Amino acid sequence: MSEPKWRKSSYSEASANACVEMATAGPLIALRDSKHPELPWTTVSRAAWSEFTGALGTGALPAR
């Protein structure tokens, strides 16, 4: 698999380095720590990512 095109949340400050970055990786969503982009990243299904972000958006899962 080629290197994904990583992006930060639009809620992140431009200079913030304590973010989770995400990218699409075929049928999956790839996630990595922006402070350590050289470390391995993980993937989740698009359905799991959608459920997670939906729960955050409705307050069902508190953001920290």
The first five atom37 places (N, CA, C, CB, O) and aatype in JSON, in Angstrom:
{
  "aatype": [12, 15, 6, 14, 11, 17, 1, 11, 15, 15, 18, 15, 6, 0, 15, 0, 2, 0, 4, 19, 6, 12, 0, 16, 0, 7, 14, 10, 9, 0, 10, 1, 3, 15, 11, 8, 14, 6, 10, 14, 17, 16, 16, 19, 15, 1, 0, 0, 17, 15, 6, 13, 16, 7, 0, 10, 7, 16, 7, 0, 10, 14, 0, 1],
  "atom_mask": [
    [1, 1, 1, 1, 1],
    [1, 1, 1, 1, 1],
    [1, 1, 1, 1, 1],
    [1, 1, 1, 1, 1],
    [1, 1, 1, 1, 1],
    [1, 1, 1, 1, 1],
    [1, 1, 1, 1, 1],
    [1, 1, 1, 1, 1],
    [1, 1, 1, 1, 1],
    [1, 1, 1, 1, 1],
    [1, 1, 1, 1, 1],
    [1, 1, 1, 1, 1],
    [1, 1, 1, 1, 1],
    [1, 1, 1, 1, 1],
    [1, 1, 1, 1, 1],
    [1, 1, 1, 1, 1],
    [1, 1, 1, 1, 1],
    [1, 1, 1, 1, 1],
    [1, 1, 1, 1, 1],
    [1, 1, 1, 1, 1],
    [1, 1, 1, 1, 1],
    [1, 1, 1, 1, 1],
    [1, 1, 1, 1, 1],
    [1, 1, 1, 1, 1],
    [1, 1, 1, 1, 1],
    [1, 1, 1, 0, 1],
    [1, 1, 1, 1, 1],
    [1, 1, 1, 1, 1],
    [1, 1, 1, 1, 1],
    [1, 1, 1, 1, 1],
    [1, 1, 1, 1, 1],
    [1, 1, 1, 1, 1],
    [1, 1, 1, 1, 1],
    [1, 1, 1, 1, 1],
    [1, 1, 1, 1, 1],
    [1, 1, 1, 1, 1],
    [1, 1, 1, 1, 1],
    [1, 1, 1, 1, 1],
    [1, 1, 1, 1, 1],
    [1, 1, 1, 1, 1],
    [1, 1, 1, 1, 1],
    [1, 1, 1, 1, 1],
    [1, 1, 1, 1, 1],
    [1, 1, 1, 1, 1],
    [1, 1, 1, 1, 1],
    [1, 1, 1, 1, 1],
    [1, 1, 1, 1, 1],
    [1, 1, 1, 1, 1],
    [1, 1, 1, 1, 1],
    [1, 1, 1, 1, 1],
    [1, 1, 1, 1, 1],
    [1, 1, 1, 1, 1],
    [1, 1, 1, 1, 1],
    [1, 1, 1, 0, 1],
    [1, 1, 1, 1, 1],
    [1, 1, 1, 1, 1],
    [1, 1, 1, 0, 1],
    [1, 1, 1, 1, 1],
    [1, 1, 1, 0, 1],
    [1, 1, 1, 1, 1],
    [1, 1, 1, 1, 1],
    [1, 1, 1, 1, 1],
    [1, 1, 1, 1, 1],
    [1, 1, 1, 1, 1]
  ],
  "atom_positions": [
    [[0.84, -1.17, 0.0], [0.0, 0.0, 0.0], [0.89, 1.24, 0.0], [-0.96, -0.01, 1.22], [1.87, 1.3, 0.74]],
    [[0.57, 2.22, -0.81], [1.36, 3.44, -0.86], [1.04, 4.32, 0.36], [1.09, 4.22, -2.17], [0.04, 4.11, 1.04]],
    [[1.91, 5.27, 0.62], [1.74, 6.17, 1.76], [0.45, 6.97, 1.6], [2.96, 7.12, 1.91], [0.25, 7.62, 0.57]],
    [[-0.42, 6.94, 2.6], [-1.68, 7.71, 2.52], [-1.42, 9.21, 2.57], [-2.62, 7.31, 3.67], [-0.36, 9.65, 2.99]],
    [[-2.4, 9.99, 2.13], [-2.35, 11.45, 2.24], [-3.0, 11.81, 3.58], [-3.09, 12.17, 1.03], [-4.22, 11.76, 3.72]],
    [[-2.17, 12.17, 4.54], [-2.63, 12.44, 5.9], [-3.23, 13.82, 6.01], [-1.49, 12.28, 6.88], [-2.81, 14.75, 5.31]],
    [[-4.23, 13.97, 6.9], [-4.81, 15.28, 7.17], [-5.26, 15.35, 8.63], [-6.01, 15.56, 6.22], [-5.65, 14.35, 9.24]],
    [[-5.18, 16.56, 9.16], [-5.62, 16.81, 10.53], [-7.06, 17.31, 10.49], [-4.7, 17.84, 11.23], [-7.56, 17.74, 9.45]],
    [[-7.7, 17.25, 11.61], [-9.04, 17.76, 11.75], [-9.06, 19.27, 11.48], [-9.59, 17.46, 13.15], [-8.09, 19.97, 11.77]],
    [[-10.15, 19.74, 10.94], [-10.31, 21.18, 10.73], [-10.42, 21.9, 12.08], [-11.56, 21.47, 9.87], [-10.3, 23.13, 12.13]],
    [[-10.64, 21.16, 13.15], [-10.7, 21.75, 14.49], [-9.31, 21.93, 15.09], [-11.55, 20.88, 15.41], [-9.18, 22.6, 16.12]],
    [[-8.29, 21.37, 14.48], [-6.92, 21.49, 14.99], [-6.35, 22.85, 14.61], [-6.03, 20.35, 14.44], [-6.63, 23.38, 13.53]],
    [[-5.54, 23.39, 15.5], [-4.84, 24.63, 15.18], [-3.74, 24.3, 14.18], [-4.26, 25.31, 16.47], [-3.22, 23.19, 14.17]],
    [[-3.38, 25.25, 13.37], [-2.36, 25.02, 12.34], [-1.03, 24.57, 12.95], [-2.14, 26.29, 11.52], [-0.34, 23.74, 12.36]],
    [[-0.68, 25.1, 14.11], [0.6, 24.75, 14.71], [0.48, 23.62, 15.73], [1.2, 25.95, 15.36], [1.48, 23.21, 16.32]],
    [[-0.72, 23.12, 15.95], [-0.92, 22.06, 16.96], [-0.24, 20.78, 16.51], [-2.43, 21.81, 17.21], [-0.34, 20.37, 15.35]],
    [[0.45, 20.15, 17.45], [1.1, 18.9, 17.1], [0.6, 17.74, 17.96], [2.62, 19.04, 17.24], [1.19, 16.66, 17.94]],
    [[-0.46, 17.95, 18.7], [-1.02, 16.9, 19.53], [-2.34, 16.43, 18.93], [-1.23, 17.39, 20.99], [-3.38, 16.47, 19.58]],
    [[-2.28, 16.0, 17.7], [-3.48, 15.62, 16.97], [-3.38, 14.2, 16.45], [-3.73, 16.59, 15.81], [-2.3, 13.64, 16.28]],
    [[-4.53, 13.65, 16.2], [-4.6, 12.4, 15.46], [-4.81, 12.8, 14.01], [-5.76, 11.44, 16.0], [-5.68, 13.62, 13.71]],
    [[-4.03, 12.23, 13.13], [-4.21, 12.47, 11.7], [-4.9, 11.26, 11.09], [-2.84, 12.75, 10.99], [-4.72, 10.13, 11.56]],
    [[-5.68, 11.5, 10.06], [-6.36, 10.4, 9.4], [-6.18, 10.49, 7.9], [-7.84, 10.41, 9.75], [-5.88, 11.54, 7.34]],
    [[-6.36, 9.35, 7.25], [-6.26, 9.27, 5.8], [-7.11, 8.09, 5.34], [-4.77, 9.12, 5.34], [-7.33, 7.14, 6.1]],
    [[-7.57, 8.15, 4.12], [-8.23, 6.98, 3.56], [-7.16, 6.03, 3.03], [-9.24, 7.37, 2.45], [-6.17, 6.46, 2.44]],
    [[-7.38, 4.76, 3.25], [-6.43, 3.74, 2.82], [-7.25, 2.6, 2.2], [-5.53, 3.22, 4.02], [-7.52, 1.58, 2.84]],
    [[-7.64, 2.81, 0.95], [-8.51, 1.83, 0.31], [-9.85, 1.8, 1.03], [0.0, 0.0, 0.0], [-10.48, 2.84, 1.2]],
    [[-10.3, 0.62, 1.45], [-11.59, 0.53, 2.13], [-11.51, 0.89, 3.62], [-12.15, -0.87, 1.98], [-12.51, 0.79, 4.33]],
    [[-10.35, 1.29, 4.1], [-10.14, 1.55, 5.52], [-9.82, 3.01, 5.78], [-9.03, 0.67, 6.05], [-9.52, 3.77, 4.86]],
    [[-9.89, 3.39, 7.06], [-9.44, 4.69, 7.53], [-8.16, 4.45, 8.32], [-10.54, 5.42, 8.41], [-8.14, 3.63, 9.24]],
    [[-7.09, 5.15, 7.95], [-5.81, 5.03, 8.64], [-5.69, 6.17, 9.66], [-4.62, 5.07, 7.63], [-6.1, 7.29, 9.39]],
    [[-5.12, 5.86, 10.82], [-4.95, 6.83, 11.9], [-3.53, 6.8, 12.41], [-5.94, 6.55, 13.05], [-2.93, 5.73, 12.52]],
    [[-2.97, 7.98, 12.72], [-1.63, 8.03, 13.3], [-1.52, 9.22, 14.25], [-0.56, 8.12, 12.19], [-2.35, 10.13, 14.22]],
    [[-0.5, 9.2, 15.08], [-0.19, 10.26, 16.03], [0.65, 11.31, 15.3], [0.56, 9.71, 17.29], [1.73, 11.01, 14.8]],
    [[0.16, 12.54, 15.24], [0.89, 13.58, 14.51], [2.22, 13.92, 15.15], [0.04, 14.84, 14.42], [3.12, 14.43, 14.47]],
    [[2.38, 13.65, 16.45], [3.65, 13.92, 17.12], [4.73, 12.92, 16.72], [3.46, 13.89, 18.62], [5.92, 13.21, 16.83]],
    [[4.32, 11.74, 16.26], [5.26, 10.68, 15.9], [4.85, 10.03, 14.58], [5.35, 9.63, 17.03], [4.5, 8.85, 14.57]],
    [[4.9, 10.77, 13.48], [4.45, 10.21, 12.21], [5.32, 9.07, 11.7], [4.4, 11.29, 11.18], [4.92, 8.34, 10.79]],
    [[6.51, 8.91, 12.27], [7.4, 7.83, 11.83], [6.98, 6.48, 12.41], [8.83, 8.14, 12.23], [7.41, 5.43, 11.92]],
    [[6.15, 6.5, 13.45], [5.71, 5.24, 14.07], [4.62, 4.57, 13.22], [5.18, 5.5, 15.49], [4.0, 5.23, 12.38]],
    [[4.4, 3.29, 13.43], [3.35, 2.6, 12.67], [1.98, 3.23, 12.92], [3.32, 1.11, 13.03], [1.71, 3.77, 14.0]],
    [[1.13, 3.14, 11.93], [-0.22, 3.65, 12.07], [-1.18, 2.47, 12.08], [-0.57, 4.64, 10.92], [-0.81, 1.34, 11.76]],
    [[-2.42, 2.74, 12.44], [-3.43, 1.7, 12.54], [-4.58, 2.0, 11.59], [-3.94, 1.55, 13.98], [-4.7, 3.13, 11.11]],
    [[-5.41, 1.01, 11.34], [-6.56, 1.22, 10.47], [-7.83, 0.72, 11.16], [-6.36, 0.5, 9.13], [-7.8, -0.18, 12.01]],
    [[-8.94, 1.32, 10.77], [-10.26, 0.89, 11.21], [-11.16, 0.88, 9.98], [-10.84, 1.83, 12.34], [-10.86, 1.51, 8.97]],
    [[-12.26, 0.15, 10.07], [-13.21, 0.14, 8.96], [-13.9, 1.49, 8.85], [-14.26, -0.99, 9.13], [-13.98, 2.24, 9.82]],
    [[-14.4, 1.79, 7.66], [-15.13, 3.04, 7.49], [-16.38, 3.07, 8.36], [-15.51, 3.25, 6.01], [-16.76, 4.12, 8.87]],
    [[-17.01, 1.91, 8.54], [-18.2, 1.84, 9.39], [-17.85, 2.16, 10.84], [-18.85, 0.44, 9.3], [-18.58, 2.91, 11.5]],
    [[-16.75, 1.61, 11.34], [-16.33, 1.89, 12.72], [-15.98, 3.36, 12.88], [-15.12, 1.02, 13.1], [-16.35, 3.97, 13.89]],
    [[-15.29, 3.95, 11.91], [-14.93, 5.37, 11.98], [-16.18, 6.24, 11.98], [-14.0, 5.75, 10.81], [-16.27, 7.21, 12.74]],
    [[-17.12, 5.9, 11.14], [-18.37, 6.66, 11.07], [-19.14, 6.57, 12.39], [-19.24, 6.15, 9.92], [-19.69, 7.57, 12.86]],
    [[-19.18, 5.4, 12.97], [-19.87, 5.23, 14.25], [-19.16, 6.02, 15.35], [-19.94, 3.74, 14.64], [-19.82, 6.66, 16.17]],
    [[-17.84, 5.98, 15.38], [-17.05, 6.71, 16.37], [-17.26, 8.21, 16.24], [-15.57, 6.37, 16.23], [-17.58, 8.87, 17.22]],
    [[-17.09, 8.76, 15.04], [-17.24, 10.21, 14.87], [-18.68, 10.65, 15.09], [-16.77, 10.63, 13.47], [-18.93, 11.75, 15.58]],
    [[-19.63, 9.8, 14.74], [-21.04, 10.11, 15.01], [-21.32, 10.19, 16.49], [0.0, 0.0, 0.0], [-22.04, 11.07, 16.95]],
    [[-20.75, 9.26, 17.25], [-20.92, 9.26, 18.71], [-20.3, 10.5, 19.32], [-20.3, 8.0, 19.33], [-20.87, 11.08, 20.25]],
    [[-19.14, 10.93, 18.82], [-18.53, 12.16, 19.31], [-19.43, 13.36, 19.02], [-17.15, 12.37, 18.68], [-19.62, 14.23, 19.87]],
    [[-19.97, 13.39, 17.81], [-20.79, 14.52, 17.38], [-22.09, 14.66, 18.16], [0.0, 0.0, 0.0], [-22.59, 15.77, 18.34]],
    [[-22.65, 13.55, 18.62], [-23.92, 13.61, 19.36], [-23.71, 13.72, 20.87], [-24.75, 12.39, 19.06], [-24.67, 13.88, 21.62]],
    [[-22.44, 13.62, 21.31], [-22.17, 13.68, 22.74], [-22.28, 12.33, 23.43], [0.0, 0.0, 0.0], [-22.1, 12.25, 24.65]],
    [[-22.58, 11.29, 22.68], [-22.68, 9.95, 23.27], [-21.33, 9.46, 23.77], [-23.25, 8.97, 22.25], [-21.26, 8.6, 24.64]],
    [[-20.27, 10.01, 23.21], [-18.91, 9.66, 23.6], [-18.2, 10.97, 23.89], [-18.17, 8.83, 22.48], [-17.94, 11.74, 22.96]],
    [[-17.9, 11.26, 25.14], [-17.32, 12.58, 25.45], [-15.94, 12.76, 24.84], [-17.24, 12.77, 26.96], [-15.09, 11.87, 24.93]],
    [[-15.71, 13.91, 24.23], [-14.39, 14.28, 23.69], [-13.51, 14.69, 24.86], [-14.49, 15.44, 22.62], [-13.99, 15.25, 25.84]],
    [[-12.23, 14.42, 24.74], [-11.3, 14.81, 25.82], [-10.32, 15.82, 25.32], [-10.55, 13.59, 26.37], [-9.46, 16.27, 26.07]]
  ]
}
